[in-house]
């Protein structure tokens, strides 16, 4: 899919919905609310053993009429590559133009906790894409394939083997670097974690508790060090790094961060409230919606 076609079809802003374990009836109710807002897409992630993205995507597609649904990310350790390709082909054929497949290597701690062996991310993703492309699946309706890419080598792979990239929870300067690495013709979807609270200090305090900082061997922390934030991560995350990677504050502040990423080269920004339950998550997305660019 061309990036400009996606920008028109998806709009400028999507919604991240990380709420594993939520009953189907709650999903249907909250998606109906979300579809009345200006968000053009809804994205879910996948933790091994906590959720299964294709069954979840099927529920979301059936419960909505216009939203594009995407994975940010589908975990390559959760299923064999031919199964990943077949699952995406099936949903794309049933709901043309409404599926985006984001693929990621997850993090070592999460994969090993599931009893799996974590390989070298770039090599594993390359082999996985090879097997997806070789899958004996009848080609159907096309869908965009995105890679969760942080560093330059994974961005290069995204440019060469995918329709674009989906970096998440990184500073605006990383969005500019990603756009430069991908070039002008590839999709750049940027995920932004948000903490909606008019009390900025309370929002920052909540952000400091994010698993992004506390996960052993966090790839995000490694990448933030590369970007010049090494001195802002210990003994606890500084205001500088929190403000750089999260959208914290009221609706206007969060909308301003969205515009910064768009100006830096993102085609689509996915706002991910860092809340525990789906209803609260949609409450916050709904509250921010009126402040967002159309």
N, C-alpha and C positions, 0 to 999 in steps of 0.2 A: 504494500500500500504506500502511495506517495505521501510524504509528510503533509503536503498542503491539502490533500483530500481528507486526511485524518483530522486536520485542524478544523476544517469546515464541518465535518460530520460529528466530531466529538465535542466541539466547543473548546473553550480555553481551560476549563477546570473540571476535575473529577473528584470522586469521593472514595477514600480508603475505608474499608469496612472490615477491620480485624476483630472478629467476634466469634471465635470457634465455640462450638457447643450450644449455640443459640437455636431454639426450636424453630421448625419450619414455619409455623404460623406467625411467629414474631418476625422472621425474615420477610414474609409476605406483607405484613402490616407496615413495617418500617421502610421497605422498598417502595411501597405505594406513596408514603410521605416524601421520600427522597425524589421520586420521579416528578413531583410537583414543583421542585426547586429548579435552579438554573444549572445544576451539575449535569454534565453530559455523559458521565461514565461512573461505574462502580467497580472497585478493585478489591480482591481478597488475596490473602497470602496462605501459605501452607506450611504447617509444622508437621513433621512425620508423626503419625499416630494421633494427632490432635484434630485434623481435618482432612478432607479429600476434595481437591479443588473441582474436579469435573462434575461430581454429583452436586456440589454447591453451586457451580456455575449454571447447571441445568435448572436448579430451583430458581435462581435469580432471573434467568432468561424467561422462564415460564411466568414469573410473577410481574414482569415489566413489559412495556411496549416499545419504549424508545431508547432506554439506556444501553450504551455499550458496556459490556462486562469484560473484565480482564483479570489476569493473575499477576500479582506483584509480590511474590513470584509463585510459579509452580516449581516444586522442588525436584531437581533431576535425580535425587536419590530415592524418591518415593515410588518411582515406576520405571519400567524399561522404556527406552526411547521409542520403539514402535508403538507401544501403548499410548505414550504421550501424543504422538502424531495422530493416531487413530481417534483418540478422544477429542482432540481439537478439531479434526476434520468432521467428526460427527456433529458437534455443536455448531460449527460454522455453517454446515449444510442445512441444519434445521433453522438457524437464525442468521441469515446472510447479513454481513456487515456489522454484526453486533458482538464479535468476539475478538479479543486481543490476548495473545499468549505471551506472557512474560516468563522467562526461564531463569533460574538462579542456582548457584552451587551451595547456598545456605552458608552455615558456619560450622567449623570443625566440632565445636562443643555440642551443638545440636545434633549433628549427624552421628557422632560417636555415642551420644546418650541413647540413640535409637538402636545401638548395637551394630552399626555399619562402619566400614572403613573409609575414612575421608582421604581422597586422593588429591593430587595437585590440581587446583581449580581450573586453570587454563587448559591443561591437557584433558581433564575429564570433560569439560564443556565441549571442547573440540571433537572428541570422540563421540559424545552424545549427539551432537548436531550431525555428524557423519551417519550415525545409525538412524536418526530421524529421517534424514534425506533418503536413506536407502530402504525405508520401510515400504512394504508391499501394500500400500494403501491407495485406493483409487483417488486421484486428485479431484477435489471438488471446489467449493467456494473458497477463494483465497482469504487468508486472515493474516494480520501482521504478527511477526515473531520478533520479540524484543529480548535483550539480554540484560540482566541485572549486572551492570558493569561499573566498577569503581575505578580501577587503575587503567593505565594506558593500553596494556596488552589486551585486557578484556574489551575495552572500547574498540580496539582495532579489530578484534574478532567480531564484535557487533556490526561494525561497518562492513566487513567482508562477508559475513554469513547470516546476517539477520536484517530485519527492516529498521532496526534502531536499538536504542538502549533505554533502560529504566533504572537510573541511579536513585537512591532514596536517602533522605535525611543527611544531606551534605550542604555545605555552604554555597551561596550564590556563585562564588568564583569557580566552584567545581562545575556548575552548569555551563559556564562559559568555556571551560577546558573541554568538557564533554562535547559541546557543539563543535568546537574546533577540530577535535579528534574524529568525530563522525562525518564532518563535511556537511554541505548544504542540503543534500538529498535524503538524509535519513531522519526518521522520527526520533525525537527526544522527549520522553515522558519523565517528569521529575516528581518523585514523591517527597512530600514535606510533612513531617510530624507537627501537629499543632496542639497548643494548650490554650484553650479559650478561657480567659480570666482577666477582668479589668484590673485586678491587682497583679502587676507585673512580677513582683517578688514572689508571690504565691505560685504564679505560673512557672517561674524559673525553678523554684524549689521542686515542683512536680517533675519538671523536665530532667533535673539532676538524678532522679530515681529511675530514669529510663534504663531498660535492659541493654540498650545500645552501649552504655558506659560500663555496665556491670558484668556482661557476658564474658567468660574467660576467652581470651584470644579473639576478641571482637574484631572483625575485619574493618569495621567502621573506625574504631579507634586507631588501628594501624594506618588507615588512609588519612585520617585527620592529622596524624603526626607528619605524614608526607606533605600535607598542605600547610604546615607551619603552626600547628596547634599543640605541639608536644608539651609546651609549658603550661597549657590551659587544662590539662586532663587530670592532674594529681596535685594535692591529695584529694581534691574533688573538682568536678568540672567548673570552670570559671564562668562568669557572666558572658565573657567574650565568646567562648565556644558554644554555650547554650543559645545565645542570641544568633549566632551564625548558622546553626543547623536546624533550629526549630523556629516555628512561628508562634510567638508567645504574646499574649495580651488580648485586647479587645478585637472586635470585628474589623475595624479600620486597619489596625496593625497587621493582622493576618492577611488581609487583602493586599496591603502594601508589599508584603513578602512575596505573595503570588506574582504580583506585577514585576518584581525584581527578577524572579526566575524567568518569566516570559521575556523580559527585556534582554536577559543574558543568553537567550537562544532556545529555551524550552518551547515545545509546541503545545504541551498539555501539562498542567500541574495537578497532581493528585494530593488533596488535603487529607491527612490521616489523623483524626483526633485520637489521642492516646488515652482512651477511656476504656473501662472494663466491659460495659454492656452495650448492646446494639442500640437500645432506645436512647440512652444518654449520648451515645456517639452521633446519632442522627439529630438529636436535639441541638447539639453543637454545630453540626454542619448546616442545619436549617437556619440557625441564628447568624451564621457568617454569610450565608448565601446572598443576602441583599447587598452586601458590601463588595461582592466580587465583580471582576470585569465580565462583560457578556461574552 
